[in-house]
Amino acid sequence: MGATIKALREYTGATIDQLATRVGMARPTLANIEAGRRALNRKHLRAMAAALGVPPIAIMWADEDEAAPGVDKREVGAA
């Protein structure tokens, strides 16, 4: 999930500090989530999805074709 969050964050043009503030977490916590060193809890998953403009399932199952209808995964992955 961390790589997906990072790709979506970069795709939206948000800095790690901006996204951390929107979600209500410390910057190091978000950095650890993006790096895969820390898990994302349900509360933060919902907040993260809302801040990134995607449904939570798009973060949870980014490899599934149905996870993010309307989101071009090639663009997100290239971010």
N, CA, C and O atoms as CSV, one atom per row, in Angstrom:
chain,resi,resn,atom,element,x,y,z
A,1,MET,N,N,0.811,-1.197,0.000
A,1,MET,CA,C,0.000,0.000,0.000
A,1,MET,C,C,0.856,1.263,0.000
A,1,MET,O,O,0.458,2.285,-0.559
A,2,GLY,N,N,2.011,1.195,0.617
A,2,GLY,CA,C,2.851,2.382,0.711
A,2,GLY,C,C,3.267,2.941,-0.633
A,2,GLY,O,O,3.244,4.154,-0.842
A,3,ALA,N,N,3.651,2.052,-1.553
A,3,ALA,CA,C,4.061,2.507,-2.885
A,3,ALA,C,C,2.889,3.142,-3.623
A,3,ALA,O,O,3.062,4.115,-4.357
A,4,THR,N,N,1.701,2.587,-3.424
A,4,THR,CA,C,0.502,3.145,-4.056
A,4,THR,C,C,0.214,4.533,-3.514
A,4,THR,O,O,-0.091,5.452,-4.275
A,5,ILE,N,N,0.309,4.688,-2.204
A,5,ILE,CA,C,0.069,5.993,-1.582
A,5,ILE,C,C,1.076,7.014,-2.104
A,5,ILE,O,O,0.708,8.139,-2.443
A,6,LYS,N,N,2.332,6.624,-2.166
A,6,LYS,CA,C,3.360,7.540,-2.661
A,6,LYS,C,C,3.088,7.933,-4.110
A,6,LYS,O,O,3.189,9.107,-4.464
A,7,ALA,N,N,2.742,6.957,-4.946
A,7,ALA,CA,C,2.465,7.247,-6.357
A,7,ALA,C,C,1.269,8.181,-6.498
A,7,ALA,O,O,1.305,9.121,-7.292
A,8,LEU,N,N,0.207,7.927,-5.732
A,8,LEU,CA,C,-0.971,8.794,-5.791
A,8,LEU,C,C,-0.649,10.196,-5.273
A,8,LEU,O,O,-1.098,11.193,-5.839
A,9,ARG,N,N,0.126,10.260,-4.201
A,9,ARG,CA,C,0.513,11.569,-3.652
A,9,ARG,C,C,1.293,12.367,-4.690
A,9,ARG,O,O,1.010,13.542,-4.923
A,10,GLU,N,N,2.263,11.728,-5.303
A,10,GLU,CA,C,3.067,12.414,-6.311
A,10,GLU,C,C,2.219,12.787,-7.525
A,10,GLU,O,O,2.403,13.855,-8.109
A,11,TYR,N,N,1.301,11.918,-7.902
A,11,TYR,CA,C,0.419,12.187,-9.042
A,11,TYR,C,C,-0.444,13.423,-8.792
A,11,TYR,O,O,-0.707,14.204,-9.706
A,12,THR,N,N,-0.881,13.589,-7.543
A,12,THR,CA,C,-1.716,14.746,-7.214
A,12,THR,C,C,-0.895,16.010,-6.993
A,12,THR,O,O,-1.452,17.101,-6.879
A,13,GLY,N,N,0.423,15.868,-6.933
A,13,GLY,CA,C,1.289,17.023,-6.745
A,13,GLY,C,C,1.467,17.433,-5.296
A,13,GLY,O,O,2.034,18.490,-5.016
A,14,ALA,N,N,0.992,16.614,-4.374
A,14,ALA,CA,C,1.117,16.931,-2.950
A,14,ALA,C,C,2.492,16.527,-2.434
A,14,ALA,O,O,3.053,15.514,-2.851
A,15,THR,N,N,3.019,17.323,-1.534
A,15,THR,CA,C,4.257,16.938,-0.861
A,15,THR,C,C,3.898,15.999,0.284
A,15,THR,O,O,2.736,15.893,0.677
A,16,ILE,N,N,4.893,15.333,0.802
A,16,ILE,CA,C,4.647,14.434,1.930
A,16,ILE,C,C,4.145,15.228,3.142
A,16,ILE,O,O,3.304,14.743,3.898
A,17,ASP,N,N,4.659,16.441,3.323
A,17,ASP,CA,C,4.207,17.288,4.430
A,17,ASP,C,C,2.742,17.684,4.263
A,17,ASP,O,O,1.974,17.663,5.225
A,18,GLN,N,N,2.362,18.045,3.043
A,18,GLN,CA,C,0.973,18.440,2.788
A,18,GLN,C,C,0.009,17.292,3.047
A,18,GLN,O,O,-1.022,17.474,3.695
A,19,LEU,N,N,0.345,16.107,2.539
A,19,LEU,CA,C,-0.548,14.965,2.737
A,19,LEU,C,C,-0.611,14.573,4.205
A,19,LEU,O,O,-1.689,14.259,4.711
A,20,ALA,N,N,0.507,14.584,4.890
A,20,ALA,CA,C,0.513,14.246,6.315
A,20,ALA,C,C,-0.394,15.196,7.092
A,20,ALA,O,O,-1.134,14.764,7.976
A,21,THR,N,N,-0.341,16.475,6.771
A,21,THR,CA,C,-1.198,17.458,7.438
A,21,THR,C,C,-2.664,17.192,7.147
A,21,THR,O,O,-3.493,17.219,8.056
A,22,ARG,N,N,-2.993,16.933,5.879
A,22,ARG,CA,C,-4.391,16.656,5.507
A,22,ARG,C,C,-4.946,15.433,6.215
A,22,ARG,O,O,-6.124,15.392,6.573
A,23,VAL,N,N,-4.093,14.441,6.415
A,23,VAL,CA,C,-4.532,13.183,7.021
A,23,VAL,C,C,-4.466,13.241,8.543
A,23,VAL,O,O,-5.106,12.437,9.221
A,24,GLY,N,N,-3.710,14.172,9.078
A,24,GLY,CA,C,-3.596,14.294,10.523
A,24,GLY,C,C,-2.585,13.350,11.131
A,24,GLY,O,O,-2.812,12.790,12.203
A,25,MET,N,N,-1.466,13.173,10.445
A,25,MET,CA,C,-0.404,12.334,10.992
A,25,MET,C,C,0.926,13.054,10.847
A,25,MET,O,O,1.056,14.006,10.078
A,26,ALA,N,N,1.894,12.589,11.588
A,26,ALA,CA,C,3.227,13.178,11.526
A,26,ALA,C,C,3.908,12.787,10.219
A,26,ALA,O,O,3.667,11.706,9.682
A,27,ARG,N,N,4.754,13.670,9.718
A,27,ARG,CA,C,5.469,13.410,8.476
A,27,ARG,C,C,6.270,12.110,8.532
A,27,ARG,O,O,6.213,11.331,7.580
A,28,PRO,N,N,7.023,11.842,9.621
A,28,PRO,CA,C,7.785,10.588,9.672
A,28,PRO,C,C,6.891,9.345,9.609
A,28,PRO,O,O,7.283,8.319,9.052
A,29,THR,N,N,5.701,9.445,10.179
A,29,THR,CA,C,4.773,8.318,10.123
A,29,THR,C,C,4.384,8.039,8.680
A,29,THR,O,O,4.411,6.890,8.238
A,30,LEU,N,N,4.023,9.084,7.946
A,30,LEU,CA,C,3.656,8.911,6.542
A,30,LEU,C,C,4.845,8.403,5.732
A,30,LEU,O,O,4.681,7.544,4.866
A,31,ALA,N,N,6.024,8.917,6.000
A,31,ALA,CA,C,7.218,8.453,5.288
A,31,ALA,C,C,7.436,6.962,5.520
A,31,ALA,O,O,7.790,6.234,4.593
A,32,ASN,N,N,7.228,6.506,6.750
A,32,ASN,CA,C,7.376,5.082,7.059
A,32,ASN,C,C,6.300,4.241,6.388
A,32,ASN,O,O,6.574,3.117,5.968
A,33,ILE,N,N,5.090,4.759,6.278
A,33,ILE,CA,C,4.018,4.043,5.581
A,33,ILE,C,C,4.375,3.916,4.103
A,33,ILE,O,O,4.277,2.832,3.527
A,34,GLU,N,N,4.789,5.021,3.494
A,34,GLU,CA,C,5.158,4.983,2.077
A,34,GLU,C,C,6.319,4.028,1.816
A,34,GLU,O,O,6.375,3.392,0.764
A,35,ALA,N,N,7.236,3.925,2.760
A,35,ALA,CA,C,8.401,3.049,2.606
A,35,ALA,C,C,8.087,1.600,2.949
A,35,ALA,O,O,8.939,0.727,2.781
A,36,GLY,N,N,6.874,1.333,3.428
A,36,GLY,CA,C,6.491,-0.032,3.772
A,36,GLY,C,C,6.984,-0.490,5.127
A,36,GLY,O,O,6.950,-1.684,5.427
A,37,ARG,N,N,7.440,0.435,5.949
A,37,ARG,CA,C,7.944,0.088,7.280
A,37,ARG,C,C,6.878,0.173,8.357
A,37,ARG,O,O,7.107,-0.220,9.501
A,38,ARG,N,N,5.712,0.687,7.990
A,38,ARG,CA,C,4.637,0.842,8.968
A,38,ARG,C,C,3.304,0.574,8.276
A,38,ARG,O,O,3.113,0.918,7.110
A,39,ALA,N,N,2.393,-0.044,9.012
A,39,ALA,CA,C,1.071,-0.357,8.463
A,39,ALA,C,C,0.157,0.858,8.555
A,39,ALA,O,O,0.364,1.754,9.374
A,40,LEU,N,N,-0.841,0.867,7.711
A,40,LEU,CA,C,-1.833,1.937,7.680
A,40,LEU,C,C,-3.087,1.426,8.370
A,40,LEU,O,O,-3.641,0.406,7.960
A,41,ASN,N,N,-3.551,2.121,9.419
A,41,ASN,CA,C,-4.762,1.671,10.100
A,41,ASN,C,C,-6.002,2.124,9.332
A,41,ASN,O,O,-5.915,2.943,8.418
A,42,ARG,N,N,-7.138,1.587,9.712
A,42,ARG,CA,C,-8.389,1.844,8.991
A,42,ARG,C,C,-8.756,3.328,8.966
A,42,ARG,O,O,-9.171,3.853,7.933
A,43,LYS,N,N,-8.603,3.992,10.098
A,43,LYS,CA,C,-8.931,5.425,10.177
A,43,LYS,C,C,-8.079,6.235,9.205
A,43,LYS,O,O,-8.588,7.080,8.468
A,44,HIS,N,N,-6.786,5.965,9.214
A,44,HIS,CA,C,-5.895,6.698,8.324
A,44,HIS,C,C,-6.081,6.286,6.865
A,44,HIS,O,O,-5.869,7.100,5.966
A,45,LEU,N,N,-6.470,5.042,6.618
A,45,LEU,CA,C,-6.752,4.610,5.250
A,45,LEU,C,C,-7.890,5.433,4.666
A,45,LEU,O,O,-7.801,5.911,3.535
A,46,ARG,N,N,-8.953,5.597,5.432
A,46,ARG,CA,C,-10.091,6.400,4.957
A,46,ARG,C,C,-9.685,7.854,4.722
A,46,ARG,O,O,-10.039,8.446,3.702
A,47,ALA,N,N,-8.949,8.419,5.659
A,47,ALA,CA,C,-8.507,9.810,5.524
A,47,ALA,C,C,-7.556,9.972,4.340
A,47,ALA,O,O,-7.627,10.960,3.609
A,48,MET,N,N,-6.676,9.006,4.156
A,48,MET,CA,C,-5.719,9.042,3.053
A,48,MET,C,C,-6.452,8.981,1.715
A,48,MET,O,O,-6.145,9.737,0.794
A,49,ALA,N,N,-7.416,8.081,1.618
A,49,ALA,CA,C,-8.189,7.950,0.381
A,49,ALA,C,C,-8.934,9.244,0.069
A,49,ALA,O,O,-8.941,9.703,-1.074
A,50,ALA,N,N,-9.556,9.827,1.081
A,50,ALA,CA,C,-10.289,11.082,0.874
A,50,ALA,C,C,-9.343,12.194,0.427
A,50,ALA,O,O,-9.666,12.958,-0.483
A,51,ALA,N,N,-8.190,12.285,1.059
A,51,ALA,CA,C,-7.224,13.334,0.714
A,51,ALA,C,C,-6.664,13.157,-0.695
A,51,ALA,O,O,-6.320,14.132,-1.364
A,52,LEU,N,N,-6.576,11.905,-1.138
A,52,LEU,CA,C,-6.031,11.626,-2.465
A,52,LEU,C,C,-7.110,11.565,-3.543
A,52,LEU,O,O,-6.804,11.477,-4.733
A,53,GLY,N,N,-8.373,11.611,-3.122
A,53,GLY,CA,C,-9.474,11.616,-4.080
A,53,GLY,C,C,-9.763,10.274,-4.719
A,53,GLY,O,O,-10.218,10.206,-5.861
A,54,VAL,N,N,-9.497,9.201,-3.980
A,54,VAL,CA,C,-9.771,7.853,-4.485
A,54,VAL,C,C,-10.531,7.070,-3.422
A,54,VAL,O,O,-10.476,7.426,-2.245
A,55,PRO,N,N,-11.240,6.007,-3.812
A,55,PRO,CA,C,-11.875,5.169,-2.803
A,55,PRO,C,C,-10.809,4.358,-2.054
A,55,PRO,O,O,-9.760,4.057,-2.624
A,56,PRO,N,N,-11.059,4.001,-0.793
A,56,PRO,CA,C,-10.072,3.220,-0.035
A,56,PRO,C,C,-9.623,1.949,-0.751
A,56,PRO,O,O,-8.461,1.556,-0.650
A,57,ILE,N,N,-10.531,1.314,-1.468
A,57,ILE,CA,C,-10.173,0.076,-2.163
A,57,ILE,C,C,-9.086,0.304,-3.206
A,57,ILE,O,O,-8.321,-0.609,-3.514
A,58,ALA,N,N,-9.013,1.513,-3.751
A,58,ALA,CA,C,-7.976,1.824,-4.741
A,58,ALA,C,C,-6.590,1.784,-4.113
A,58,ALA,O,O,-5.605,1.513,-4.799
A,59,ILE,N,N,-6.509,2.050,-2.825
A,59,ILE,CA,C,-5.231,1.971,-2.117
A,59,ILE,C,C,-4.970,0.534,-1.684
A,59,ILE,O,O,-3.845,0.043,-1.785
A,60,MET,N,N,-6.004,-0.131,-1.207
A,60,MET,CA,C,-5.849,-1.489,-0.688
A,60,MET,C,C,-5.514,-2.504,-1.775
A,60,MET,O,O,-4.664,-3.374,-1.580
A,61,TRP,N,N,-6.174,-2.391,-2.904
A,61,TRP,CA,C,-5.987,-3.360,-3.983
A,61,TRP,C,C,-5.615,-2.661,-5.275
A,61,TRP,O,O,-6.325,-2.784,-6.273
A,62,ALA,N,N,-4.532,-1.944,-5.269
A,62,ALA,CA,C,-4.117,-1.159,-6.434
A,62,ALA,C,C,-3.798,-2.022,-7.643
A,62,ALA,O,O,-3.836,-1.532,-8.772
A,63,ASP,N,N,-3.487,-3.293,-7.435
A,63,ASP,CA,C,-3.153,-4.169,-8.556
A,63,ASP,C,C,-4.379,-4.752,-9.242
A,63,ASP,O,O,-4.266,-5.362,-10.305
A,64,GLU,N,N,-5.536,-4.572,-8.648
A,64,GLU,CA,C,-6.766,-5.098,-9.225
A,64,GLU,C,C,-7.341,-4.097,-10.214
A,64,GLU,O,O,-7.393,-2.902,-9.923
A,65,ASP,N,N,-7.768,-4.562,-11.369
A,65,ASP,CA,C,-8.310,-3.681,-12.398
A,65,ASP,C,C,-9.551,-2.936,-11.937
A,65,ASP,O,O,-9.768,-1.796,-12.347
A,66,GLU,N,N,-10.368,-3.551,-11.096
A,66,GLU,CA,C,-11.611,-2.937,-10.664
A,66,GLU,C,C,-11.440,-1.998,-9.476
A,66,GLU,O,O,-12.402,-1.347,-9.070
A,67,ALA,N,N,-10.253,-1.914,-8.919
A,67,ALA,CA,C,-10.049,-1.157,-7.686
A,67,ALA,C,C,-10.293,0.335,-7.860
A,67,ALA,O,O,-10.852,0.983,-6.974
A,68,ALA,N,N,-9.885,0.870,-8.973
A,68,ALA,CA,C,-9.994,2.317,-9.161
A,68,ALA,C,C,-10.553,2.634,-10.543
A,68,ALA,O,O,-9.819,3.073,-11.428
A,69,PRO,N,N,-11.853,2.412,-10.726
A,69,PRO,CA,C,-12.410,2.729,-12.035
A,69,PRO,C,C,-12.196,4.198,-12.372
A,69,PRO,O,O,-12.425,5.077,-11.541
A,70,GLY,N,N,-11.764,4.448,-13.575
A,70,GLY,CA,C,-11.541,5.822,-14.009
A,70,GLY,C,C,-10.151,6.341,-13.710
A,70,GLY,O,O,-9.788,7.427,-14.162
A,71,VAL,N,N,-9.365,5.586,-12.954
A,71,VAL,CA,C,-7.997,6.003,-12.652
A,71,VAL,C,C,-7.063,5.196,-13.540
A,71,VAL,O,O,-7.064,3.966,-13.482
A,72,ASP,N,N,-6.281,5.861,-14.346
A,72,ASP,CA,C,-5.347,5.191,-15.236
A,72,ASP,C,C,-4.112,4.802,-14.433
A,72,ASP,O,O,-3.302,5.657,-14.074
A,73,LYS,N,N,-3.973,3.505,-14.153
A,73,LYS,CA,C,-2.867,3.039,-13.326
A,73,LYS,C,C,-1.514,3.307,-13.972
A,73,LYS,O,O,-0.513,3.430,-13.266
A,74,ARG,N,N,-1.462,3.399,-15.286
A,74,ARG,CA,C,-0.186,3.707,-15.938
A,74,ARG,C,C,0.278,5.098,-15.545
A,74,ARG,O,O,1.471,5.321,-15.342
A,75,GLU,N,N,-0.657,6.039,-15.436
A,75,GLU,CA,C,-0.292,7.400,-15.035
A,75,GLU,C,C,0.128,7.438,-13.576
A,75,GLU,O,O,1.107,8.098,-13.229
A,76,VAL,N,N,-0.605,6.733,-12.717
A,76,VAL,CA,C,-0.293,6.726,-11.287
A,76,VAL,C,C,1.049,6.066,-11.059
A,76,VAL,O,O,1.864,6.574,-10.289
A,77,GLY,N,N,1.296,4.936,-11.718
A,77,GLY,CA,C,2.554,4.227,-11.558
A,77,GLY,C,C,3.749,5.000,-12.085
A,77,GLY,O,O,4.874,4.794,-11.632
A,78,ALA,N,N,3.513,5.882,-13.030
A,78,ALA,CA,C,4.603,6.662,-13.617
A,78,ALA,C,C,4.963,7.875,-12.781
A,78,ALA,O,O,5.995,8.507,-13.006
A,79,ALA,N,N,4.110,8.202,-11.812
A,79,ALA,CA,C,4.330,9.404,-10.991
A,79,ALA,C,C,5.512,9.240,-10.077
A,79,ALA,O,O,5.838,10.154,-9.320
